[in-house]
């Protein structure tokens, strides 16, 4: 007997599990019958295989139409039996979308093209419903019962009060198959739509989500990264710039190839784990875990001259976690500054985050070339892009003329623009091909 399409939403048991089930059926019999629909197995493929292996005659029962949707029924039955993560549930919902859509089309066909529940004798006329004669008679009787006027006064009646035209009801949002799937598997419609996009763009990532080895959010980010890399590869190459070397590579890898850095700049993509701050930056770039950030900063120590400053950006919610993790850092902590952001409000975390911290470290005993304030006030720009004017002041203060600046997490590379403006050489690392390409295009458009 062939399986119903809805039964294929969940994988069969492996051989060992089926054998164990067959042993149980041989000992105790088939406790739950196999449910069928139109000659197909709707629920019980594993039990049917186990019965055949055990040599036990299976029992069948026809689906009774509970819930009205065979797909929803199958999902409800199996979700009770399996312990799925929200990501896996969303992917199951996405797998079920074509079935829900087909069932919706069949319901529409059975109702003659009208939505279920709408009476056929109601005729749509613009934004109003025009009743048929039978409906009109019933409406008049209802008006007489409650003694309310059923018709407005004639327009030429001088005693008639002014009438206000009744506003048409606001159109309802269209009902989507993803709403049915989401409600059945217990996740949001947005999660099901995201899973569907991952399915279409990257079947390998969708398979990993189904097995539980990859969260849906990470799979969606990887889809965006692949698309960004594809667009970046198709974009025209930026011209060579002898004073700027922005590499598409890991920060630690780049740092290990550099020698004689006169200033190290680090703006890490921090892995926020603080309550609602989790995943707040994921739409902009891939976050790094603290060990990877520490590895890059430690590699930069070996890349630096004997007397060199390190400028490290962070935020107030990350301070305690960072200082706890960086106790063995070879860089010597000196002090800190802050960028006060004006304009639109920042992310809410007990209060709105409108400042970023700039920590100052040193290797050896460097001295600044000129004074620079530890506080800078300006409007925020692109996400996480630091103010170029302050970066220029920091470069003048902490890097000698003609010196090499190592930028570990370049992003859109505002530090590269600052170095070019102040006559410093630049080597940067960026792992996102799209952000690197955008940074290079911006740099190429500037006058050297």
CORRANOR-V827476 format. One record per backbone hydrogen bond with DSSP energy under -0.5 kcal/mol. NH is the residue of the N-H (numbers start at 1). CO is the residue of the C=O. E is the energy in kcal/mol with one decimal. If there is no record, write none. Layout:
((NH:CO:E) (NH:CO:E))
This chain:
((4:41:-2.9) (7:4:-1.2) (8:4:-0.8) (8:5:-0.8) (9:6:-1.3) (10:7:-0.9) (18:14:-2.2) (19:15:-2.2) (20:16:-2.1) (21:17:-2.1) (22:18:-2.6) (23:19:-2.3) (24:20:-1.8) (25:21:-2.5) (26:22:-2.4) (27:23:-1.7) (28:24:-2.9) (29:25:-2.4) (31:29:-0.8) (34:59:-2.9) (35:43:-2.2) (36:61:-2.2) (37:40:-2.2) (40:37:-1.4) (41:2:-2.3) (42:35:-2.2) (42:40:-0.8) (43:35:-1.9) (48:44:-2.5) (49:45:-2.3) (50:46:-2.3) (51:47:-2.4) (52:48:-2.1) (53:49:-1.9) (54:50:-2.5) (55:51:-1.3) (56:51:-2.2) (61:34:-2.5) (63:36:-2.8) (68:65:-1.8) (73:69:-2.2) (74:70:-2.5) (75:71:-2.5) (76:72:-2.5) (77:73:-2.3) (78:74:-2.4) (79:75:-2.8) (80:76:-1.1) (81:77:-0.7) (82:78:-1.7) (84:82:-1.0) (89:85:-2.7) (90:86:-2.3) (91:87:-1.9) (92:88:-2.4) (93:89:-2.5) (94:90:-2.1) (95:91:-2.4) (96:92:-1.8) (97:93:-0.6) (97:94:-0.9) (99:96:-0.5) (100:96:-2.4) (101:97:-2.6) (102:98:-2.2) (103:99:-2.4) (104:100:-2.2) (105:101:-2.1) (106:102:-2.1) (107:103:-2.3) (108:104:-2.3) (109:105:-2.3) (110:106:-2.4) (111:107:-1.7) (112:109:-1.4) (113:108:-2.8) (114:111:-1.1) (118:115:-1.9) (122:119:-1.2) (123:121:-0.6) (123:130:-1.3) (125:128:-2.4) (128:125:-1.9) (130:123:-2.2) (130:128:-0.6) (131:129:-0.6) (136:132:-2.4) (137:133:-2.1) (138:134:-1.8) (139:135:-2.2) (140:136:-2.2) (141:137:-2.1) (142:138:-1.8) (143:139:-2.1) (144:140:-2.4) (145:141:-2.0) (146:142:-1.6) (147:143:-0.5) (147:144:-0.6) (148:143:-2.0) (157:154:-1.7) (158:156:-0.6) (160:157:-1.6) (165:163:-0.6) (179:176:-0.9) (180:176:-1.2) (181:177:-2.4) (182:178:-2.6) (183:179:-2.5) (184:180:-1.9) (185:181:-2.1) (186:182:-1.4) (187:182:-1.8) (192:188:-1.7) (193:189:-2.3) (194:190:-2.5) (195:191:-2.5) (196:192:-2.3) (197:193:-2.0) (198:194:-2.2) (199:195:-2.4) (200:196:-2.1) (201:197:-2.4) (202:198:-3.0) (205:202:-0.6) (206:202:-2.1) (207:203:-2.2) (208:204:-1.5) (209:205:-2.1) (210:206:-2.2) (211:207:-1.6) (212:208:-0.6) (212:209:-0.9) (213:208:-1.6) (214:208:-1.0) (219:215:-2.0) (220:216:-2.6) (221:217:-2.0) (222:218:-2.2) (223:219:-2.1) (224:220:-2.1) (225:221:-2.5) (226:222:-2.5) (227:223:-2.2) (228:224:-2.5) (229:225:-2.7) (230:226:-2.3) (231:227:-2.3) (232:228:-2.6) (233:229:-2.5) (234:230:-1.5) (235:231:-1.0) (244:241:-1.6) (245:426:-1.6) (247:245:-0.7) (247:428:-2.7) (249:247:-1.3) (249:430:-0.5) (254:250:-2.3) (255:251:-2.6) (256:252:-1.7) (257:254:-1.7) (258:255:-1.2) (260:303:-0.6) (261:303:-2.6) (262:404:-3.0) (263:404:-1.3) (264:309:-2.3) (265:406:-3.1) (266:311:-2.8) (270:268:-1.4) (272:270:-1.3) (275:273:-1.1) (277:274:-3.0) (278:275:-1.5) (279:272:-0.5) (280:277:-1.9) (284:281:-1.9) (285:281:-1.8) (288:269:-2.7) (292:289:-0.7) (293:289:-1.7) (294:290:-2.9) (295:291:-2.1) (296:292:-1.9) (297:293:-2.2) (298:294:-2.4) (299:295:-2.2) (300:296:-1.8) (301:297:-0.9) (301:298:-0.5) (302:298:-1.0) (303:299:-1.1) (304:300:-0.9) (304:301:-0.6) (305:261:-2.5) (308:306:-0.6) (308:363:-2.0) (309:262:-0.7) (310:361:-2.1) (311:264:-2.9) (312:310:-0.6) (312:359:-2.7) (313:266:-2.7) (314:357:-2.7) (318:315:-1.2) (319:315:-0.6) (319:316:-1.2) (322:318:-2.7) (323:319:-2.8) (324:320:-2.0) (325:321:-1.8) (326:322:-1.8) (327:324:-0.6) (329:326:-1.6) (332:362:-2.8) (333:331:-0.5) (334:360:-3.0) (335:360:-1.4) (337:358:-2.9) (338:374:-2.7) (339:356:-2.6) (340:338:-0.6) (340:376:-2.9) (341:339:-0.6) (341:354:-2.8) (342:378:-2.0) (349:351:-2.4) (351:349:-1.4) (353:347:-2.7) (354:352:-1.2) (356:339:-1.8) (357:314:-2.2) (358:337:-2.4) (359:312:-3.3) (359:357:-0.5) (360:335:-3.2) (361:310:-2.8) (361:359:-0.5) (362:332:-1.7) (363:308:-2.9) (369:397:-3.3) (376:338:-2.0) (378:340:-2.0) (380:342:-1.8) (381:385:-0.5) (385:382:-2.0) (386:384:-0.6) (391:387:-2.1) (392:388:-2.4) (393:389:-1.6) (394:390:-2.5) (395:391:-2.6) (396:392:-2.3) (397:393:-1.9) (398:394:-2.7) (399:395:-1.9) (402:423:-1.5) (403:400:-2.4) (404:260:-0.5) (405:425:-2.5) (406:263:-2.8) (406:404:-0.5) (407:405:-0.6) (407:427:-3.0) (408:265:-2.6) (408:406:-0.7) (410:429:-2.9) (413:410:-2.2) (417:413:-1.3) (418:414:-2.0) (419:415:-2.6) (420:416:-2.3) (421:417:-2.1) (422:418:-1.8) (423:419:-0.7) (423:420:-0.7) (424:419:-2.7) (425:403:-2.2) (426:243:-1.4) (427:405:-2.4) (428:245:-2.7) (429:407:-1.8) (430:247:-2.2) (433:431:-0.7) (436:432:-2.3) (437:433:-2.5) (438:434:-2.4) (439:435:-2.4) (440:436:-2.5) (441:437:-2.2) (442:438:-2.1) (443:439:-2.4) (444:440:-2.6) (445:441:-1.3) (446:442:-0.5) (446:443:-1.1))
